[in-house]
């Protein structure tokens, strides 16, 4: 399989497949494909794993794509402004935030992962349920904003704004630490907790979360005007007279 990621903040990944190769993706993430590409919705991994994907925020059925009569191509994109990142899965586990998965080669398995520590569960920003990528092959994830990749050495740690962690290798220790100082807590604007990641291993951080993007856009979105529930000419007259 060959792939090409194009675009800037609304990226799209195009996968070129040879006959016999197969990829799968989140339902609804496909943008375009060649005329010889076949697609089929399947409950990959059986009923239990499909139910687990529903808990992750993914769809029960995943869509598989494979070419017939020669090579073919299929393209995928995320549902929000951001970046697409290719992750090479070579037998090691890689954990990503819920809804980050976009598509992957057939040899990559997507399953549910759970937070192990109570602090991470309640204050981590990623929630109780995460996504685990295992097997062998290339997987593609999508997240808002720009993506920063770091390789932490043994014992090296970094503190990250809660919710900004996109993914990490399973060798990375993930925990939550409380912000110190009363003034910092109430007036620092960074919240009460920070995520602490300790190496060794690779981590991926995003510059913008979907929550922060929605909060920034909220003041500029039109709001639905409330109505009194009256209808007809008389209702309109009463609304105008009463200033509603």
C-alpha positions as CSV (number, residue, x, y, z in Angstrom):
1,X,0.0,0.0,0.0
2,X,1.1,3.5,-0.8
3,X,-0.4,6.7,0.7
4,X,-0.3,10.4,0.2
5,X,-1.6,13.0,2.7
6,X,-2.6,16.3,1.0
7,X,-4.0,19.6,2.2
8,X,-3.2,21.9,5.2
9,X,-5.8,22.2,7.9
10,X,-8.4,20.1,6.1
11,X,-6.3,17.2,5.1
12,X,-7.2,14.1,3.1
13,X,-5.3,10.8,2.8
14,X,-5.3,8.9,-0.4
15,X,-4.5,5.2,-0.2
16,X,-3.3,3.3,-3.4
17,X,-4.0,-0.4,-3.1
18,X,-2.8,-3.3,-5.2
19,X,-5.1,-6.2,-6.0
20,X,-5.4,-8.4,-2.9
21,X,-4.8,-5.5,-0.4
22,X,-7.5,-4.3,1.8
23,X,-8.1,-1.3,4.1
24,X,-11.0,-0.4,6.4
25,X,-12.3,2.9,7.8
26,X,-14.8,4.6,10.0
27,X,-18.2,4.6,8.3
28,X,-18.8,7.9,6.5
29,X,-15.1,8.9,6.4
30,X,-14.6,7.9,2.7
31,X,-14.4,10.9,0.4
32,X,-13.8,9.4,-3.1
33,X,-12.5,6.2,-4.6
34,X,-11.7,4.6,-8.0
35,X,-14.4,2.9,-9.9
36,X,-12.9,-0.6,-9.4
37,X,-12.9,-0.2,-5.6
38,X,-15.4,-2.4,-3.8
39,X,-16.7,-1.5,-0.3
40,X,-18.5,-3.7,2.2
41,X,-19.7,-2.9,5.7
42,X,-18.6,-5.5,8.3
43,X,-18.7,-6.0,12.0
44,X,-15.0,-6.5,12.2
45,X,-13.9,-8.8,15.1
46,X,-17.4,-10.0,15.8
47,X,-20.2,-8.7,17.9
48,X,-18.3,-8.0,21.1
49,X,-15.6,-5.9,19.5
50,X,-18.2,-4.1,17.5
51,X,-20.1,-3.2,20.7
52,X,-16.8,-2.0,22.1
53,X,-16.3,0.3,19.1
54,X,-19.7,1.8,19.9
55,X,-18.5,2.6,23.4
56,X,-15.5,4.3,21.8
57,X,-17.7,6.6,19.8
58,X,-17.0,4.7,16.5
59,X,-19.7,3.0,14.4
60,X,-20.8,-0.6,15.0
61,X,-19.9,-1.5,11.4
62,X,-16.6,-0.6,9.7
63,X,-16.4,-0.3,6.0
64,X,-13.8,-2.4,4.1
65,X,-12.3,-1.3,0.8
66,X,-10.4,-3.5,-1.8
67,X,-9.8,-3.1,-5.5
68,X,-10.8,-5.6,-8.2
69,X,-9.2,-6.0,-11.7
70,X,-6.0,-4.2,-10.9
71,X,-4.9,-1.4,-8.6
72,X,-7.2,1.1,-7.1
73,X,-7.4,4.1,-4.7
74,X,-9.6,5.3,-1.9
75,X,-9.4,8.6,0.1
76,X,-10.5,9.4,3.7
77,X,-10.8,12.7,5.6
78,X,-11.7,13.7,9.2
79,X,-14.9,15.6,10.2
80,X,-13.2,18.7,11.7
81,X,-10.3,21.0,10.8
82,X,-7.0,19.3,11.7
83,X,-4.3,17.0,10.7
84,X,-4.0,13.3,9.6
85,X,-1.1,11.3,11.0
86,X,0.2,7.9,9.8
87,X,1.1,5.5,12.6
88,X,3.2,2.4,11.9
89,X,2.0,-0.5,14.0
90,X,4.7,-3.1,14.2
91,X,3.5,-5.4,17.0
92,X,3.5,-2.7,19.6
93,X,0.3,-1.2,21.1
94,X,-0.5,2.4,20.4
95,X,-3.3,4.2,22.4
96,X,-5.3,7.1,20.9
97,X,-8.1,9.3,22.2
98,X,-11.7,8.4,21.4
99,X,-12.8,9.3,17.9
100,X,-9.2,9.7,16.6
101,X,-9.2,6.6,14.4
102,X,-9.7,7.3,10.7
103,X,-8.6,4.2,8.6
104,X,-6.0,1.4,8.6
105,X,-4.6,-1.5,6.7
106,X,-6.4,-4.8,7.2
107,X,-3.5,-6.1,9.5
108,X,-4.2,-3.4,12.1
109,X,-6.8,-4.2,14.8
110,X,-8.9,-1.5,16.5
111,X,-10.2,-2.3,19.9
112,X,-11.3,-0.6,23.1
113,X,-8.9,0.4,25.9
114,X,-9.8,1.6,29.3
115,X,-8.1,4.2,31.6
116,X,-6.4,2.4,34.5
117,X,-6.1,5.2,37.0
118,X,-9.0,7.0,38.7
119,X,-7.3,10.4,38.3
120,X,-7.0,9.9,34.5
121,X,-10.6,8.7,34.3
122,X,-12.2,11.6,36.0
123,X,-9.9,14.5,35.1
124,X,-7.9,13.3,32.0
125,X,-10.0,14.9,29.4
126,X,-9.9,11.8,27.2
127,X,-12.5,10.0,29.2
128,X,-12.7,6.5,30.5
129,X,-12.7,4.8,27.1
130,X,-9.8,5.0,24.6
131,X,-8.9,3.3,21.4
132,X,-6.1,0.6,21.1
133,X,-4.3,-0.1,17.8
134,X,-2.4,-3.4,17.6
135,X,-1.2,-5.9,14.9
136,X,0.9,-4.9,11.9
137,X,0.4,-2.3,9.3
138,X,-0.3,1.4,8.9
139,X,-3.1,3.2,10.7
140,X,-4.2,6.8,10.2
141,X,-5.6,9.0,12.9
142,X,-7.1,12.5,12.8
143,X,-7.2,15.3,15.4
144,X,-7.9,19.0,15.5
145,X,-5.2,21.6,15.0
146,X,-1.5,20.8,14.3
147,X,0.1,17.7,15.6
148,X,3.4,17.6,17.6
149,X,5.3,14.3,17.9
150,X,7.8,13.7,20.6
151,X,10.0,10.7,21.5
152,X,10.4,10.6,25.3
153,X,13.5,8.9,26.7
154,X,13.5,6.6,29.7
155,X,12.4,8.6,32.7
156,X,11.8,11.8,30.7
157,X,8.4,13.4,31.4
158,X,6.3,16.2,30.0
159,X,3.2,17.9,31.3
160,X,0.4,18.6,28.8
161,X,-2.8,20.6,28.9
162,X,-5.7,18.2,29.8
163,X,-7.3,16.9,26.6
164,X,-4.5,17.8,24.3
165,X,-3.0,14.3,24.2
166,X,-3.9,12.5,21.0
167,X,-2.0,9.3,21.5
168,X,1.0,7.5,23.0
169,X,2.8,4.2,22.9
170,X,1.8,1.7,25.6
171,X,5.3,2.0,27.1
172,X,4.5,5.6,28.1
173,X,3.2,6.1,31.6
174,X,0.0,8.3,31.6
175,X,-1.2,10.1,34.8
176,X,-2.8,13.2,36.0
177,X,-1.2,15.8,38.3
178,X,-2.8,18.7,40.1
179,X,-1.8,22.2,39.4
180,X,0.0,23.8,42.4
181,X,-0.8,27.2,43.9
182,X,-4.2,28.7,44.7
183,X,-3.7,31.7,42.4
184,X,-2.6,29.5,39.5
185,X,-5.6,27.2,39.9
186,X,-8.2,30.0,40.0
187,X,-6.5,32.6,37.7
188,X,-4.1,30.7,35.5
189,X,-6.7,29.7,33.0
190,X,-5.2,26.2,32.6
191,X,-7.6,24.2,34.8
192,X,-7.1,22.3,37.9
193,X,-5.2,19.3,36.4
194,X,-2.5,18.6,33.9
195,X,-1.6,15.4,32.1
196,X,1.8,13.9,32.8
197,X,3.4,11.6,30.3
198,X,6.6,9.7,31.2
199,X,8.8,7.9,28.8
200,X,10.1,5.9,27.2
201,X,8.0,6.1,24.1
202,X,6.4,8.2,21.4
203,X,3.6,10.7,22.1
204,X,1.4,12.9,19.9
205,X,0.0,16.2,21.0
206,X,-2.6,18.4,19.3
207,X,-2.5,22.2,19.3
208,X,-6.3,22.6,19.3
209,X,-9.0,20.4,20.8
210,X,-12.5,20.0,19.3
211,X,-13.9,21.4,22.6
212,X,-11.8,24.5,22.4
213,X,-12.6,25.0,18.8
214,X,-16.3,24.8,19.5
215,X,-16.0,27.2,22.4
216,X,-14.1,29.7,20.2
217,X,-16.8,29.5,17.5
218,X,-19.9,29.6,19.8
219,X,-20.1,33.4,20.2
220,X,-20.3,33.8,16.4
221,X,-22.9,31.1,15.7
222,X,-26.5,32.3,15.1
223,X,-28.9,31.6,17.9
224,X,-32.5,30.4,17.4
225,X,-34.9,33.1,18.5
226,X,-37.5,32.0,21.0
227,X,-41.2,32.4,19.9
228,X,-44.3,32.8,22.0
229,X,-46.0,29.9,20.3
230,X,-48.8,32.1,18.9
231,X,-49.8,31.7,15.3
232,X,-51.7,33.7,12.7
233,X,-52.1,37.4,12.2
234,X,-53.5,37.9,15.7
235,X,-50.5,36.1,17.3
236,X,-48.1,38.2,15.3
237,X,-49.9,41.4,16.3
238,X,-49.8,40.4,20.0
239,X,-46.1,39.5,19.8
240,X,-45.2,42.9,18.3
241,X,-47.4,44.8,20.7
242,X,-45.9,43.0,23.7
243,X,-42.4,43.4,22.4
244,X,-41.8,39.7,21.9
